Structures are given as structure tokens and as C-alpha cells.
Amino acid sequence: MKISALLTSAGINIGLCVLFWSLYSVLRKQPTFVRVYFGQRIAEERRLLREAFILERFVPSTGWIVKALQCTEEEILAAAGLDAVAFNRMLVFSIRTFSLAAILCLFGILPLHYFGRNMHHLEIPSEQLHIFTVGNVEVQSRWLWVHCVVLYIISGVACIFLYLEYRHIARLRLLHLKRATPNPGQFTVLVRGIPKTTKESCSSDIGDFFTKYHASSYLFHQVAYKTGVKKACGKLDHSTDTTLDQSCKAITYRCCLCGASSNSLQLLPNDEVVQNIYNEECAAAVVFFKTRYGALVASDLLQTSNPMEWVTDLAPEPNDVYWSNIWLPYKQLWIRRIAMLLGSIVFMLLFLLPVTFIQGLSQLDQLHQELPFLNGLLKKPYMFQLVTGYLPSVILLIFLYTVPPIMMLFSTLEGPTSHSERKKSACRKMLYFLIWNVFFVSLASGTVINQLNSSSTKDIAVRLASVIPGQTTFFITYVLTSGWASLSSELMQLFGLIWNFIRKYILRMKEDTTFVPTFPYHTEVPKVMLFILLGFSCSVLAPLILPFLLVYFFLGYVVYRNQLLNVYRMRYDTGGLYWPIAHNTVIFSLVLTQIICLGVFGLKRSPVAAGFTIPLIFFILVFNQYCRTQFLHLFKTFPAQDLIDMDREDERSGRMEHIHHGLRSAYRQFPDAEDIKLEKILTIGNDEDQDE
């Protein structure tokens, strides 16, 4: 591929970016689209723009960029949570690392590649892209030690920055734990696999079990129900006074729909309604404890000799609970995980077909020798530049838009009990998918196409040494389309704009003032991690990709900060649990880069450079183990010392009683349920809550 084709692709994407960013600066000022571009702020401040004609609204401006850059980390933490801060630190780490890598590689290694062979050079736009890669360096070149030194510097600096970021996120996580507003999830344990021993409600079994084995810390519990309980409870609405006058035994009942206290309600329903409610109970419950430490101890212990019964975990935050999966039998979860793993693998294999086709488009100069009918298409220079430089990455991007919903479906069917767990699972699947299909499969398919005319084993080995430099064309165009163009699409909120137009002007539906989307970590984190992998793996071998990556990270830094502050709303927060995923991906990228460089040095017959690369691999692995030992435990559980100090402080200040009272209505399985009317419920005895 020629530099001119690359410039064609870059020009198209730069034009799209300028167009979309200009449109955004105008559309964000229009009252019609205020809920598209300011959903988070509208939800927090509950105010709208005035419907008045102001000429300034139709003039593109850059004020929003300045505001996004001036925003502090504390403001992001307050508006979008620790997950947003962790994501922002991924971009900061990338900017710092690849800025240094770009300086070293563009001014130190790129000239060595360009003048690596004694050959006649054309004008820069007419040069082939592989001239700027390590493939243009002669075998046994004396300059390969420069590549090894630069590899050491980039790896060392990346480890230093990675350690500093890991330590910073770990410190913020501890501060997140000690936040002023108590988190009900710290007092709550999710119990699954409850064996039902009686014919009636399992509520008594739960109470007996935790009263017997956790008497000092157990507070109360709330049984989880299937969705059908709303219909069963709806029959209470038709109860009459004659029903209450019937001579039936009064029972104590805890309402999981409205979260009312078990001491405040005593129902006199008929047996049919009670039986319907009991039938909708599932073998799961949320159990509340008096202290944070008591909940932590109960969640970490194996409750019985049967590990499939009375399984306990710390409960998610109330807004984070995914109630639709709570009722799933615990014994089925391992089968679901295996089935979804197999489904993900099959889907990844099926995706080989479009990736191979796309690589064929990017390698038309090789394919037309085997497929003569392409000669007519390739005779036109502009068509050749468009097809090889821009079209492959656009087609791949279109196919990739179908992947996140499928991965989210697989993650949902696994049976996670929280929205954040489901999104993290989808994030990992997306990350594996992108690394496999965009990186490894692209390399493999490109290598196969390159070998169509190879007849000797020696030719294949030489070509394999330059497989990544040979695919630099595709990787750069992928950064341009999936990076630059997708950031513009994210900024414009194209799907939100289209849906807002259809809802308001075609369907004539009333504006939904309550729905505000959450940030799509399951798509954006894998995308950033893939670009980090491309940056490390190509930095020494094909450094021409680094300027395009740096532009992406700088644009992403601005765009994502703006979106987190204005568009997306924080409904739940994992406390920075996406950072270990990012850390592991960076370590994998560094090790993979060093292994690839080791192979290239070997095929270039540079034993000194290859020998010095081996210790670097072991150094990275030791560094990773040190970071895991130092910080990873803070992301898996909570320190008992901090929890005990917080419990004692709440008891001394008198806040503990208020916290316990708030727990009674914290977890509402059906918050929108209006079937049970409190006027229909007969209250017996004194009720302290009612007096208040």
C-alpha cells in the first residue's frame, strides 16, 4: 500500500471528524436535543434550555472542549464515579506512554527503517508503506541493537506509569469505601442455593439459619421472588373487609415490593393468595447484618459442608442488582457459563469469514495476481486507494457493531446477579473477541494471502518475520475508522439523535424524562485496550502508527470526559474494578510485543538483540506478580480494619440506627409495583416506624 492511499483514508476521516465535531457544537445548543447531549446534567439539575431563537446557538464553538479539559478528577469522581476515573486514567496512561514512544521511534527508529536498504527512494507519497517498517531493514543489520534499547525504554517507562496508576486507583478505591454516604451493599449479603425444607415459605428457614449461626450480627432478611409475584400480590387489591373478617390465622409478612419492615405489616389474606406468593419464591434472599464486618465475614465463609447450598456473596448496590437473574437456580450457573463460553467461541470462529474477506480487500495487490478479473478494478488509482486504504476498515467496523449486543446477551444468560457484573463479563468477552479477530486473525489471514506466491520454506519464514509490519496498513486504517470516526459518532450520539427524532416527530410519544443511559464500558474499555496492544506491538516494528494512535488518545481524552460529565448517568459503581482488566491487558501487550520482537531479531539474525530481549520478558512477568501481590487484593475484597473502624465510628456517632432503618427499604425488587395498597393491610399492635 502506498502512502497516498493512507493519506486518502486519513483525509476522509479527518473530514468526517471536523464535520461531526462542528455539528455537535451546534446541536448541543438546541433545546430539542438537550436530553440527548445533557442527559446526566438534566437528571441531576432538573432544568431545561429556553425555547428561544439565539443566533449564537447556530455557530460552531470550542467552549465545550475547554470545559472538558479544565474538569478536575474530583469532578469526574463526583459526577460519574470511580469507574469513570479508572477509564480516564487508562487514556492518561496511554498518552504518557505513547508520547515517549512516538518521540523515540519516529526520530530514532523510523530513519533506520527508511534507509535500511541501499535502494532508490521515490517521493514520500509514492513510497510503499513497508519501506517505513522493520521489514526494510537488512538481515544482520548492525542497527538492530537500537530497536532492543528502545524496546527496553518503552517497556520500563510503561511499567513505571502502570505502577503509579495502579497505586492511584487503589488509593481512590479505599477512599471510595470510606465515602460519607453509607453503602447498603456493605451491610448486605446475597444468599443463593437455599434448601427448602418446609412446605410453606422459606423465610422461616433463612431466619432460623442465620439466627443460629450468625446470631451476633444477623439483622433481618428479604426473600427474592420471581416476577410473577406481582400478579399474585395484585389479588390482594381485590380483598374486601369480609375477607379480613374471616377467621383465619394472622401471619407476619415482609413486603419485598415496597421494602416495608417485617414488624410493620401483618396480613390476613386468604390461603390462595398466600400459596401463590409462596410458589413465586426463589431459593435466594438478601440478608442484612448489623455491621459491615459481620456482612464481610458471612460472605467469605463456606456456610455448610455442601458448597452448592447457602452460598453467600456480598450483595451489589441496590441500583446494581439484576433481579431478573436472582431466581435462577445456583446449581445451573456452571452449566450456563460453559454453554455461553462455547457460544462465544463459536461466534468468534464464525467471525473469521468477514475478517478474511476484509483482509483480502487490503491485500488486493497480491490477490489480483491470482484473480485476474480484479485487474479492471485496480487500474483506476483513486479506486485502488479507496478500496485498499479505507473500505476494509469501514466494513469491519460495520460488522463489529453487531458484536456488543451479542456479547451482552451471552453475559446475561450466564446468570450474573448485578448489572455491573454483567457489563464486566461482556467487557472481557469483547476484549478477547477484538484481540483475537482484529489482531491475531488479521495477522494470520494477511500472512496466508501473502504466501499465495511463496514456494519455499525460507520465503515463508522471511515473510513471517515481517507479518506485523505488513499489516500496518490495515491497523492504521482501523485506528482511523474505529478510532477517530467512532469517537465522532460517540460525540454526536447518532443513535440517540435518530431515536429522539423518531420518538418525538414520528411516533408522537411523550418525552421520557427518567431514562438516562449509562456509560458503555463493555465497548469502550476493550476498544482502548486494543489500541494499546496495537501501539505496543507496532511501536518498534512499524512506528508510523504511533501519531495516529496519539491523536486518537488525545481526542478520546476530550470526548469521553465531556460524555461522562454531560451525557451518561452513574446508576451504580464497581469501585474501579475495570482497572485490573486494563492492567492485565497492558502486561499481555508488553509480553506479546517482546515475544514478537524476539522472533524478528532471530529471523534478522541478530543474536545480541534477541539475547537481551529474553530477560525483559521475565522482568515484565515479575513486575506483574509484584503488582498483583501489592494491589489486587484491594479489588477483590474490603479491608477488615477499615470496615471495623467505620462500624465503630457509626456506633459512636449514633448513625448506625439510622443506617439500619434505611436498610429496610434499600432493596426493592419491584420499585414500580403499585398492586399492594397499604390501605388494604390490617396493622396489628404498636409500630414504632408508624409513629414516626
Salt bridges, closest charged atoms under 4 A:
GLU45 OE2 - ARG41 NE 3.86
GLU45 OE1 - ARG47 NE 2.57
GLU73 OE2 - ARG89 NH1 3.39
GLU73 OE1 - HIS168 NE2 2.80
GLU127 OE2 - HIS121 ND1 3.24
GLU165 OE1 - ARG89 NE 2.77
GLU165 OE2 - ARG96 NH1 3.37
GLU272 OE2 - LYS235 NZ 3.81
ASP313 OD2 - ARG192 NH2 3.20
GLU317 OE2 - ARG179 NH2 3.65
GLU414 OE2 - LYS429 NZ 2.67
GLU511 OE1 - ARG35 NE 3.62
GLU524 OE1 - LYS527 NZ 3.75
ASP573 OD2 - HIS176 ND1 3.96
ASP642 OD1 - LYS178 NZ 3.65
ASP647 OD1 - ARG292 NH1 2.99
GLU649 OE1 - ARG652 NH2 2.97
ASP650 OD2 - ARG292 NH1 2.76
ASP650 OD1 - ARG655 NH2 2.71
ASP672 OD1 - LYS230 NZ 3.84
ASP689 OD1 - HIS661 ND1 3.74
